[in-house]
Amino acid sequence: MANQLGKRLQCKECGIEVLCTKAGEGSIQCCGAVMELKKPVALPTAD
């Protein structure tokens, strides 16, 4: 899986979170496992 610029990844084991600052091939690993993309948080609307 290619790393995408600006995406946040989180480790399910220790909870650390990283921000991808340079896109490229490969995968980011922590605690011996591939980190997963963090889901975006929906912002409240200003209605």
KOLDRENLO-800424 format. One record per residue: residue number from 1; residue in one letter; x, y, z of N, C-alpha, C in turn. Coordinates in steps of 0.02 Angstrom, whole numbers, plus 50000, padded with zeros to 5 digits. Atoms other than C-alpha are relative to their C-alpha. Layout:
! KOLDRENLO-800424
+-------+------+-------+-------+-------+-------+-------+-------+-------+-------+-------+
! lumro ! fiza !   n_X !   n_Y !   n_Z !  ca_X !  ca_Y !  ca_Z !   c_X !   c_Y !   c_Z !
+-------+------+-------+-------+-------+-------+-------+-------+-------+-------+-------+
!   NUM !    A !     X !     Y !     Z !     X !     Y !     Z !     X !     Y !     Z !
...
+-------+------+-------+-------+-------+-------+-------+-------+-------+-------+-------+
***
This chain:
! KOLDRENLO-800424
+-------+------+-------+-------+-------+-------+-------+-------+-------+-------+-------+
! lumro ! fiza !   n_X !   n_Y !   n_Z !  ca_X !  ca_Y !  ca_Z !   c_X !   c_Y !   c_Z !
+-------+------+-------+-------+-------+-------+-------+-------+-------+-------+-------+
!     1 !    M ! 50042 ! 49941 ! 50000 ! 50000 ! 50000 ! 50000 ! 50044 ! 50062 ! 50000 !
!     2 !    A ! 49962 ! 49938 ! 50003 ! 50068 ! 50171 ! 49955 ! 49978 ! 50048 ! 50055 !
!     3 !    N ! 50015 ! 49951 ! 49949 ! 50078 ! 50304 ! 50089 ! 49979 ! 50065 ! 49966 !
!     4 !    Q ! 50027 ! 49940 ! 50030 ! 49975 ! 50458 ! 50049 ! 50015 ! 50060 ! 50044 !
!     5 !    L ! 49983 ! 49939 ! 49965 ! 50029 ! 50633 ! 50097 ! 49940 ! 50027 ! 50040 !
!     6 !    G ! 50052 ! 49970 ! 49959 ! 49928 ! 50707 ! 50241 ! 49954 ! 49950 ! 50036 !
!     7 !    K ! 50042 ! 50050 ! 49968 ! 49849 ! 50543 ! 50298 ! 50028 ! 49983 ! 50069 !
!     8 !    R ! 49980 ! 50019 ! 49933 ! 49852 ! 50494 ! 50482 ! 49992 ! 49925 ! 50007 !
!     9 !    L ! 50001 ! 50072 ! 49988 ! 49892 ! 50316 ! 50533 ! 50005 ! 49988 ! 50075 !
!    10 !    Q ! 50001 ! 50015 ! 49928 ! 49866 ! 50234 ! 50703 ! 50017 ! 49927 ! 50011 !
!    11 !    C ! 49981 ! 50068 ! 49980 ! 49941 ! 50080 ! 50787 ! 49946 ! 49973 ! 50046 !
!    12 !    K ! 50052 ! 50030 ! 49959 ! 49809 ! 49964 ! 50858 ! 50028 ! 49972 ! 50066 !
!    13 !    E ! 49969 ! 50028 ! 49940 ! 49933 ! 49894 ! 50986 ! 50013 ! 50053 ! 50054 !
!    14 !    C ! 49979 ! 49951 ! 49950 ! 50004 ! 50049 ! 51072 ! 49962 ! 50067 ! 49995 !
!    15 !    G ! 50040 ! 49940 ! 50007 ! 49889 ! 50186 ! 51005 ! 50036 ! 50061 ! 49972 !
!    16 !    I ! 49964 ! 49944 ! 50027 ! 50026 ! 50295 ! 50932 ! 49970 ! 50020 ! 49932 !
!    17 !    E ! 50029 ! 49973 ! 50061 ! 49971 ! 50407 ! 50788 ! 50055 ! 50038 ! 49963 !
!    18 !    V ! 49950 ! 49965 ! 50040 ! 50080 ! 50471 ! 50645 ! 49966 ! 50034 ! 49941 !
!    19 !    L ! 50024 ! 49963 ! 50058 ! 50053 ! 50595 ! 50503 ! 50050 ! 49990 ! 49944 !
!    20 !    C ! 49956 ! 50011 ! 50057 ! 50124 ! 50553 ! 50332 ! 50019 ! 50067 ! 49969 !
!    21 !    T ! 49976 ! 49936 ! 50027 ! 50233 ! 50699 ! 50275 ! 50035 ! 49992 ! 49933 !
!    22 !    K ! 49969 ! 50012 ! 50065 ! 50308 ! 50616 ! 50120 ! 49969 ! 49937 ! 49970 !
!    23 !    A ! 50033 ! 50056 ! 50033 ! 50212 ! 50504 ! 50000 ! 50052 ! 49951 ! 49972 !
!    24 !    G ! 49955 ! 50049 ! 50028 ! 50292 ! 50343 ! 49941 ! 49972 ! 49930 ! 50004 !
!    25 !    E ! 50019 ! 50070 ! 49999 ! 50282 ! 50155 ! 49918 ! 50019 ! 49969 ! 50067 !
!    26 !    G ! 49984 ! 50036 ! 49939 ! 50287 ! 50031 ! 50061 ! 49945 ! 50010 ! 50053 !
!    27 !    S ! 50049 ! 49994 ! 49946 ! 50199 ! 50027 ! 50229 ! 50036 ! 50023 ! 50063 !
!    28 !    I ! 49973 ! 49978 ! 49937 ! 50226 ! 50107 ! 50398 ! 49980 ! 49948 ! 50052 !
!    29 !    Q ! 50013 ! 50052 ! 49950 ! 50242 ! 49980 ! 50539 ! 50017 ! 50024 ! 50070 !
!    30 !    C ! 49987 ! 49986 ! 49930 ! 50236 ! 49990 ! 50728 ! 49980 ! 49936 ! 50038 !
!    31 !    C ! 50014 ! 50060 ! 49959 ! 50239 ! 49849 ! 50858 ! 49996 ! 49937 ! 49957 !
!    32 !    G ! 49998 ! 50059 ! 50043 ! 50275 ! 49725 ! 50717 ! 49941 ! 49991 ! 49954 !
!    33 !    A ! 50059 ! 50005 ! 50043 ! 50113 ! 49761 ! 50623 ! 49993 ! 50064 ! 49959 !
!    34 !    V ! 50012 ! 49942 ! 50043 ! 50061 ! 49877 ! 50481 ! 49949 ! 50045 ! 50034 !
!    35 !    M ! 50046 ! 49952 ! 49970 ! 49979 ! 50036 ! 50545 ! 49940 ! 50010 ! 49954 !
!    36 !    E ! 50062 ! 49992 ! 50038 ! 49799 ! 50069 ! 50491 ! 49982 ! 50074 ! 49993 !
!    37 !    L ! 50023 ! 49931 ! 50010 ! 49725 ! 50229 ! 50418 ! 49949 ! 50018 ! 50054 !
!    38 !    K ! 50048 ! 49976 ! 49950 ! 49633 ! 50331 ! 50549 ! 49941 ! 50031 ! 49963 !
!    39 !    K ! 50061 ! 49974 ! 50031 ! 49454 ! 50374 ! 50505 ! 49994 ! 50076 ! 50013 !
!    40 !    P ! 50008 ! 49927 ! 49990 ! 49420 ! 50561 ! 50478 ! 49942 ! 50014 ! 50048 !
!    41 !    V ! 50051 ! 49980 ! 49952 ! 49318 ! 50649 ! 50612 ! 49954 ! 50050 ! 49965 !
!    42 !    A ! 50048 ! 49954 ! 50031 ! 49159 ! 50734 ! 50549 ! 49993 ! 50062 ! 50044 !
!    43 !    L ! 50008 ! 49937 ! 49963 ! 49152 ! 50917 ! 50599 ! 49927 ! 50020 ! 50002 !
!    44 !    P ! 50069 ! 49978 ! 49995 ! 48989 ! 50992 ! 50660 ! 49986 ! 50055 ! 49948 !
!    45 !    T ! 50018 ! 49948 ! 50050 ! 48896 ! 51100 ! 50534 ! 49985 ! 50065 ! 50036 !
!    46 !    A ! 50012 ! 49933 ! 49972 ! 48876 ! 51287 ! 50563 ! 49933 ! 50027 ! 49975 !
!    47 !    D ! 50066 ! 49979 ! 50024 ! 48690 ! 51297 ! 50522 ! 49968 ! 50049 ! 50047 !
+-------+------+-------+-------+-------+-------+-------+-------+-------+-------+-------+
***
